[in-house]
């Protein structure tokens, strides 16, 4: 089975041949980010590195969309959202809200956290969980804050 990076490279070629500029630009930017991270960390490109860079890219684009919306730049918001749609095809499906809430409740009970000051313990336990790669920690953080007094 092809790795995420190999799939990405093949899709770049397909997008370029199809003259799909939005897709090819988004994927080339992601490819450059993965290669840059590989060089910076002095590590070979693997699925974990590619997934980390992919998540970071989607997060950065989402944050930029919010800023562009505040600034009234609907053209840039639309461009970023189309790029996000292209990149989200490569992200694994996240946990459904019910399962995430169950994980958060279990982590709170396991850590014995009693207040929001102990939120770090709960997040630490979530990061060690086998499904940690599928957890949206921004959403988990909001759930933890809601559950802790």
HELIX and SHEET records of a PDB file:
HELIX    1   1 UNK A    4  UNK A   17  1                                  14    
HELIX    2   2 UNK A   21  UNK A   41  1                                  21    
HELIX    3   3 UNK A   47  UNK A   70  1                                  24    
HELIX    4   4 UNK A   74  UNK A   88  1                                  15    
HELIX    5   5 UNK A   97  UNK A  111  1                                  15    
HELIX    6   6 UNK A  116  UNK A  118  5                                   3    
HELIX    7   7 UNK A  119  UNK A  128  1                                  10    
HELIX    8   8 UNK A  132  UNK A  134  5                                   3    
HELIX    9   9 UNK A  137  UNK A  147  1                                  11    
END                                                                             
